[in-house]
């Protein structure tokens, strides 16, 4: 049940937060150098980009959790994985995968610098 609720929350969260950030970024670009400087200051310079990393890691974690639980739901749609132990393992696997994939993704991004 938790995975199902989290699937909905992460999907809505990514859509809402991601859309708002994209619109703000596009509006800042269209607004000119001063507008973009404000956007850049909030997400890259304020606290050495801490706010940008918080949103970036949060959206990445949401993406991987949403993807993993979507795959889990797809498998359930085939009729497999309804046994209690199997369902619990699959639910826990979505959490473990999303955390490990987020760590690997950000390690790759930060290691590329």
C-alpha positions as protocol buffer text, in pm:
chain_id: "A"
residue {
  index: 1
  type: UNK
  ca { x: 0 y: 0 z: 0 }
}
residue {
  index: 2
  type: UNK
  ca { x: 284 y: 238 z: 82 }
}
residue {
  index: 3
  type: UNK
  ca { x: 445 y: 178 z: -256 }
}
residue {
  index: 4
  type: UNK
  ca { x: 118 y: 248 z: -435 }
}
residue {
  index: 5
  type: UNK
  ca { x: 64 y: 573 z: -246 }
}
residue {
  index: 6
  type: UNK
  ca { x: 425 y: 675 z: -298 }
}
residue {
  index: 7
  type: UNK
  ca { x: 388 y: 601 z: -669 }
}
residue {
  index: 8
  type: UNK
  ca { x: 106 y: 854 z: -690 }
}
residue {
  index: 9
  type: UNK
  ca { x: 285 y: 1110 z: -473 }
}
residue {
  index: 10
  type: UNK
  ca { x: 610 y: 1091 z: -669 }
}
residue {
  index: 11
  type: UNK
  ca { x: 425 y: 1117 z: -1000 }
}
residue {
  index: 12
  type: UNK
  ca { x: 228 y: 1421 z: -888 }
}
residue {
  index: 13
  type: UNK
  ca { x: 531 y: 1574 z: -722 }
}
residue {
  index: 14
  type: UNK
  ca { x: 749 y: 1538 z: -1028 }
}
residue {
  index: 15
  type: UNK
  ca { x: 477 y: 1681 z: -1249 }
}
residue {
  index: 16
  type: UNK
  ca { x: 407 y: 1978 z: -1022 }
}
residue {
  index: 17
  type: UNK
  ca { x: 757 y: 2067 z: -902 }
}
residue {
  index: 18
  type: UNK
  ca { x: 923 y: 1980 z: -1232 }
}
residue {
  index: 19
  type: UNK
  ca { x: 673 y: 2187 z: -1430 }
}
residue {
  index: 20
  type: UNK
  ca { x: 704 y: 2486 z: -1198 }
}
residue {
  index: 21
  type: UNK
  ca { x: 1084 y: 2476 z: -1215 }
}
residue {
  index: 22
  type: UNK
  ca { x: 1081 y: 2437 z: -1593 }
}
residue {
  index: 23
  type: UNK
  ca { x: 839 y: 2728 z: -1637 }
}
residue {
  index: 24
  type: UNK
  ca { x: 1043 y: 2946 z: -1400 }
}
residue {
  index: 25
  type: UNK
  ca { x: 1364 y: 2858 z: -1585 }
}
residue {
  index: 26
  type: UNK
  ca { x: 1209 y: 2929 z: -1926 }
}
residue {
  index: 27
  type: UNK
  ca { x: 1058 y: 3256 z: -1801 }
}
residue {
  index: 28
  type: UNK
  ca { x: 1396 y: 3355 z: -1656 }
}
residue {
  index: 29
  type: UNK
  ca { x: 1566 y: 3287 z: -1989 }
}
residue {
  index: 30
  type: UNK
  ca { x: 1297 y: 3482 z: -2177 }
}
residue {
  index: 31
  type: UNK
  ca { x: 1317 y: 3767 z: -1925 }
}
residue {
  index: 32
  type: UNK
  ca { x: 1678 y: 3839 z: -2003 }
}
residue {
  index: 33
  type: UNK
  ca { x: 2007 y: 3837 z: -1814 }
}
residue {
  index: 34
  type: UNK
  ca { x: 1872 y: 3993 z: -1494 }
}
residue {
  index: 35
  type: UNK
  ca { x: 1587 y: 3743 z: -1464 }
}
residue {
  index: 36
  type: UNK
  ca { x: 1817 y: 3451 z: -1531 }
}
residue {
  index: 37
  type: UNK
  ca { x: 2068 y: 3585 z: -1278 }
}
residue {
  index: 38
  type: UNK
  ca { x: 1798 y: 3566 z: -1010 }
}
residue {
  index: 39
  type: UNK
  ca { x: 1713 y: 3206 z: -1105 }
}
residue {
  index: 40
  type: UNK
  ca { x: 2083 y: 3116 z: -1112 }
}
residue {
  index: 41
  type: UNK
  ca { x: 2144 y: 3284 z: -776 }
}
residue {
  index: 42
  type: UNK
  ca { x: 1861 y: 3090 z: -610 }
}
residue {
  index: 43
  type: UNK
  ca { x: 1962 y: 2748 z: -744 }
}
residue {
  index: 44
  type: UNK
  ca { x: 2336 y: 2770 z: -800 }
}
residue {
  index: 45
  type: UNK
  ca { x: 2490 y: 3039 z: -582 }
}
residue {
  index: 46
  type: UNK
  ca { x: 2271 y: 3049 z: -269 }
}
residue {
  index: 47
  type: UNK
  ca { x: 2456 y: 2829 z: -23 }
}
residue {
  index: 48
  type: UNK
  ca { x: 2682 y: 2703 z: -303 }
}
residue {
  index: 49
  type: UNK
  ca { x: 2389 y: 2551 z: -489 }
}
residue {
  index: 50
  type: UNK
  ca { x: 2238 y: 2364 z: -195 }
}
residue {
  index: 51
  type: UNK
  ca { x: 1881 y: 2442 z: -301 }
}
residue {
  index: 52
  type: UNK
  ca { x: 1954 y: 2320 z: -654 }
}
residue {
  index: 53
  type: UNK
  ca { x: 2099 y: 1996 z: -518 }
}
residue {
  index: 54
  type: UNK
  ca { x: 1800 y: 1944 z: -287 }
}
residue {
  index: 55
  type: UNK
  ca { x: 1555 y: 1982 z: -574 }
}
residue {
  index: 56
  type: UNK
  ca { x: 1777 y: 1782 z: -809 }
}
residue {
  index: 57
  type: UNK
  ca { x: 1824 y: 1488 z: -572 }
}
residue {
  index: 58
  type: UNK
  ca { x: 1457 y: 1499 z: -471 }
}
residue {
  index: 59
  type: UNK
  ca { x: 1336 y: 1490 z: -829 }
}
residue {
  index: 60
  type: UNK
  ca { x: 1586 y: 1217 z: -916 }
}
residue {
  index: 61
  type: UNK
  ca { x: 1479 y: 1004 z: -620 }
}
residue {
  index: 62
  type: UNK
  ca { x: 1115 y: 1061 z: -714 }
}
residue {
  index: 63
  type: UNK
  ca { x: 1187 y: 959 z: -1072 }
}
residue {
  index: 64
  type: UNK
  ca { x: 1360 y: 634 z: -979 }
}
residue {
  index: 65
  type: UNK
  ca { x: 1097 y: 546 z: -716 }
}
residue {
  index: 66
  type: UNK
  ca { x: 815 y: 618 z: -960 }
}
residue {
  index: 67
  type: UNK
  ca { x: 985 y: 412 z: -1231 }
}
residue {
  index: 68
  type: UNK
  ca { x: 1056 y: 116 z: -1002 }
}
residue {
  index: 69
  type: UNK
  ca { x: 703 y: 106 z: -863 }
}
residue {
  index: 70
  type: UNK
  ca { x: 565 y: 142 z: -1216 }
}
residue {
  index: 71
  type: UNK
  ca { x: 762 y: -164 z: -1321 }
}
residue {
  index: 72
  type: UNK
  ca { x: 635 y: -342 z: -1010 }
}
residue {
  index: 73
  type: UNK
  ca { x: 277 y: -252 z: -1104 }
}
residue {
  index: 74
  type: UNK
  ca { x: 340 y: -376 z: -1458 }
}
residue {
  index: 75
  type: UNK
  ca { x: 458 y: -710 z: -1322 }
}
residue {
  index: 76
  type: UNK
  ca { x: 151 y: -726 z: -1099 }
}
residue {
  index: 77
  type: UNK
  ca { x: -65 y: -659 z: -1405 }
}
residue {
  index: 78
  type: UNK
  ca { x: 69 y: -979 z: -1559 }
}
residue {
  index: 79
  type: UNK
  ca { x: -71 y: -1171 z: -1263 }
}
residue {
  index: 80
  type: UNK
  ca { x: 263 y: -1245 z: -1099 }
}
residue {
  index: 81
  type: UNK
  ca { x: 387 y: -1137 z: -759 }
}
residue {
  index: 82
  type: UNK
  ca { x: 64 y: -1137 z: -558 }
}
residue {
  index: 83
  type: UNK
  ca { x: 192 y: -1378 z: -293 }
}
residue {
  index: 84
  type: UNK
  ca { x: 247 y: -1194 z: 35 }
}
residue {
  index: 85
  type: UNK
  ca { x: 623 y: -1258 z: 64 }
}
residue {
  index: 86
  type: UNK
  ca { x: 680 y: -1184 z: -303 }
}
residue {
  index: 87
  type: UNK
  ca { x: 481 y: -862 z: -283 }
}
residue {
  index: 88
  type: UNK
  ca { x: 672 y: -746 z: 25 }
}
residue {
  index: 89
  type: UNK
  ca { x: 1009 y: -821 z: -137 }
}
residue {
  index: 90
  type: UNK
  ca { x: 910 y: -639 z: -454 }
}
residue {
  index: 91
  type: UNK
  ca { x: 789 y: -338 z: -255 }
}
residue {
  index: 92
  type: UNK
  ca { x: 1114 y: -325 z: -57 }
}
residue {
  index: 93
  type: UNK
  ca { x: 1312 y: -366 z: -379 }
}
residue {
  index: 94
  type: UNK
  ca { x: 1156 y: -49 z: -520 }
}
residue {
  index: 95
  type: UNK
  ca { x: 1283 y: 151 z: -221 }
}
residue {
  index: 96
  type: UNK
  ca { x: 1630 y: -3 z: -232 }
}
residue {
  index: 97
  type: UNK
  ca { x: 1658 y: 42 z: -609 }
}
residue {
  index: 98
  type: UNK
  ca { x: 1548 y: 407 z: -600 }
}
residue {
  index: 99
  type: UNK
  ca { x: 1800 y: 499 z: -329 }
}
residue {
  index: 100
  type: UNK
  ca { x: 2088 y: 310 z: -492 }
}
residue {
  index: 101
  type: UNK
  ca { x: 2007 y: 442 z: -841 }
}
residue {
  index: 102
  type: UNK
  ca { x: 1990 y: 799 z: -708 }
}
residue {
  index: 103
  type: UNK
  ca { x: 2325 y: 761 z: -533 }
}
residue {
  index: 104
  type: UNK
  ca { x: 2483 y: 610 z: -846 }
}
residue {
  index: 105
  type: UNK
  ca { x: 2335 y: 880 z: -1072 }
}
residue {
  index: 106
  type: UNK
  ca { x: 2459 y: 1167 z: -855 }
}
residue {
  index: 107
  type: UNK
  ca { x: 2798 y: 1002 z: -802 }
}
residue {
  index: 108
  type: UNK
  ca { x: 2831 y: 983 z: -1179 }
}
residue {
  index: 109
  type: UNK
  ca { x: 2724 y: 1347 z: -1224 }
}
residue {
  index: 110
  type: UNK
  ca { x: 2948 y: 1483 z: -950 }
}
residue {
  index: 111
  type: UNK
  ca { x: 3237 y: 1260 z: -1055 }
}
residue {
  index: 112
  type: UNK
  ca { x: 3217 y: 1397 z: -1410 }
}
residue {
  index: 113
  type: UNK
  ca { x: 3306 y: 1747 z: -1294 }
}
